[in-house]
């Protein structure tokens, strides 16, 4: 899907200005942070380098990696408003076949700076690398922290249609009255998958692979849709949204399309250039984009790739026979 044509372009600055609209900083994020005054940012949201040895990463010892991130997080806390939020999207660090869950390793760092964890959101996706010596990973996490107990949360912006809108109280003073909210239901903390129910703590959103409409040359790009939900819930129009590891600008685009100010940094000029191109594409209506809440594609069984190939039919037939037989005789 492309966005509406002929929106008025906004200027893109190379350095932070409090009266600016969009900032794309090419360089070290710590240099950008020195330009941002205290308590200027409503939402920090990012997917930091995972230390996996990607093209844009220099892999270091895990302790050194976390030490480097701690220095950046300290500055992020400084620029964050008292009522602001920080969303940290990470996966796993894998070393010699052993998995280190980065969200758990990061948790102590954020607590060191007094942040309060509000949700540990699971981002589930259906595609990725296939492991041979462990179960294939199909989720990553978003840690949502707030700086204080007085924080912005726009519940009505993220409500979804109730499953039973006609449900009524069955006893007490409100007996017979509708028990729900006409705008939809409150996001649940039940850990289960419900298609299109992105408000659950399991969010089923496709990751950005080859056939995704937002795909660029970045090896670890995350979808605009994932960020947009946080932007709508945790900021108001006119607020500043900061992505310290902006990559190709997905976080900035989520902010811009919802009338927020956006600032992002990346040390790779190639990605900054791609982010700028995508922002220009947004304003001229040619940006490829997966709309918020789009159902995840379900194979019909008629697609060639979802059919059992001839070479595997014998194996599938044997498995079916075993399943039909049921339990083995005792």
N, C-alpha and C positions, 0 to 999 in steps of 0.2 A: 504494500500500500504506500502511496505517496501522499504527502501532506498538501493542504490547500495552496494554490498558486498566489504569487505576488504579495507576500507579506513584506512589510517595510523592513529592510535589513538594519541591524544594529551594529555599531562599530565594534571591532574586536581590538582590544588594547593588549600590548605586550607586557605591561606592568600593572599592578593593582592600583586602582583609583576608587575611592569610596563612592564617587558619583558616576562611576562607569556602569556598563551593562554586562559586558563579556570580557573575560581576561584569559588569554592563552599564553602561558609563560613557558618558554623553552629554556630549560636549565635545571639546576638542582633545586628540589622542592624547599630545602631549608633557606635558600636565597629568596624564594618567593615569600615564604612565611615572614621574613624580616620586614617585608613591605606592608603586611596586613596588621592593622591596629588590634589591640586587645578587644575581645568580645564583639567582633564585627560579623561573625559567621553564624547563621542559624543551623545549618546542617553540613557536617563533614561526612561524605560518603565516598567510599573507594574500595577497590580491590588491589591491595598492595602486591608488589612482586613476591612470588612464592618461594624464591631461592631454589628453583628447580633446574637452573641452567638453561633457560630459554635464550633465544637470540639476544634479548635486551637485558639479560641478567648476568652478573658475575657471581657464580655460586660460591658461598662462603660457609664456614662452620655455623651450625644452627644457633649456637650461643652468640656468636658475633653478629649474625643476621638480626636476632631479636634485640641485641644491644643497639644496633643502628636504628632499628625501628622505634625503640624507646625514646631516642633523642628527638625524632620527628613527632611522635605522639605528644611529647611534652609541649611542643610548640602548637600543635593542633588544639590542645586543651586551652592554651592561652588565648587563641583567637576565637574560640567557641563562646557564644553567648551563654549566660547563666541558664536560660530556658531552652538552650539548644540541644541537638542530638548528634551523635556520632554513630555511623553504621559502617562496620568493618566486615567486608565480604572476603572469606578465605576458604581454601580447601585443605588438602593435606600435603605435608612435606614427606617425601619418600626417600629413604637413604638405605641402600643395599637391601631392598625388599622390606624394610621395616617402616611402618606408617607412624608419623608424628602428627596428631591433629592440631593444626595451627591455632584454631580458635581457643583451645584449652591452654596452649602455651601463651597466647596473647592475653588471656583473661586477667592474670595477675598483674600485668603491666598496666592495664586500664584501671584496675582497682587501686594501684599505687598512686594514681592521680585523682582518686576520689570519684571516679565515674560510677554510675549505677546501671546495672544491666536490667533492661526491661523485657527483652525477648531474645531468645536464641532461635532464629528462624532457619528452617531447613529449605534450601533451594534444591529441588529435585529436577533432574533432567534425564531424558531417555537415551542419550547417545554419548559415547566417549570411548576411551581406549579400553580394549579387552585384556584383562589380566589373566595370566595362566597359573599363577601360584597363590592367588588370593581372589576374593570376590571382587568383581569389577566395580569401581567407584561410580556412583550415579547421583551424588549429592554434594553440595557445599553448604556453608553456613553463613549467615549474616548475624553478627552480634550488634544489637541495637542498645547503645548506652545513652544515658542522659547526664548532663552535668550537675543537675540538682533534682530535687523532688518536685519543683515547680517547672514543668516543661510543657511545650506545645505538642498537642496530639489532636489532630482534626479527625475525630472518629467518623463524622458524617461524610467526609470525603472518600472514605474507604469502605463504607457499608456495601453489602451485596444483598440481592433479593433473598428474603427468608424462604426456607424450605416449606414452612407451614405458616403463611401470612395470616390465615384465618384462625389460628390457635387462640383460645380464650382462657382466662383464669377460671379454674373449676371450683374454687372455694374462697372463703374470706370476703373481705369488703369489696374486692374487685371482681367477684364472681360474675361471669358473663361478659366482662370487658375484654377487649383484645389485649393480649399479653406482649405483643411484639411492637416494633417501631415501624411506622409507615415508610421510612427511608431505607429499611432493610435491617439485617441483623448485625449485631456486634461481632467483630472478628473473634473466632474461637481459638482456644489454646489446645484443642484436641489434635493429637498427632495422627492424623489420618489423611488420606488423599481423597479429595472430592474434585472432580473435573470442573474447571471454571471457578472454583471456590478459592481464588487466590488469597483470600484473607486468612485462610488457615495457616498455621505455622509450618505447614508443608506447602511450598509454592511450586507448582508444576509449570515451569516456564522453559521452553527449549533453549539450550545453549546455542551460541552463534557458531554454527558449522557451515560447510561449503554452500548449502542451498538456502541458508537463512538470508532474508532480504537485507539485513544490515551488515553482512560479512564484508570485512576489509582485509588488509594484509597483516593485521595484528594477530599474533598467535594465541592470545588469551583475552579475547574481546568478550565483554558481557553485554546482554541485551538492554536496550533503552527501557523496555517494559519493567525490568527488575528494579531499576532505579526510580522510575516514575511513581511507583507505589509508595516508596519512602518519601519522595518529594511531596506528594499530595498530602500524606498524613502528618508530616513533621515540619512543614514550612507553610508560610502564607505568601501570597503574591507580593513581590518586591523584596523578599528576603534574599540573602546571599547563600548560595550552595557552593561548597568547595570540594573538589576532587584533587588530592595531592599527587595522585598517580593517574593522571587523566587518560593516558593512552590515546585512543582515537576519538575521545570526546562523548561517549555515551551518557555519562552523568551530566555533562554540560547541556546536551541536547534535551534530556529529560527536564532540566531546570528551565531552559529557554522556552520550550513549547508550552510550559505552564506559567509563564510570566514571572519567573524568578531571575535574579542576577546570578551569573555563573562564572566561577574562576577555577582554572585547572592548570596543572603543571605536568610536564614530562621532559625528561632529559634528551629524548630522541626526537630530533627535528623532523624525521620522517612521519612520526605519529602526530606531532603538532600540525604538520601540513595537512595530513589526512583529516584531523579534527576540524581544521579551518574549512576544508572542502565540504565536509558533511554539514557544517553550520550554514555555509552558503547555500548548499542544496536544500536545507530546510527552508530557508527564506524564499528561495525561488520555486519551491513546491516539488522538487524532484528527489527528495530524500526517500530511499527505500526504508520502510518502517513496518514493524509488526505491531498492530494496534493493541492497546491495553485490554486484557481480558479475552483475547482471541483464543478459542478452544484449541487444545493441542491436537495435532492431526492424528487420526486413528486410521490405520490401514483397513481397506475394505475387504481384503483377501483376494481381490481381482488384480491387484498390482503385481507385476512380474517379480518384483523384489520381495513380496510378502508370500509368494507361493513356494512350496517345498521343491527344490531343484531335483531333477531326475536322478542325479548322482546320490542323493540322500534318501530317496523314497524307501529303499529297503531297510535302512536303519530306523526310519520313522515307523514303518510297518511293524517291526519287531518290538519297538517301544510301546506301540498301541496295544499289541497283543498282551504284553506284560501287564499293562494298566487294566485291561479288561478282565484279566485272570483274577486280579485282586490279591488278597493275602496268600502267601505260600501255605501249603498244607503243613500242619504242625505234627 
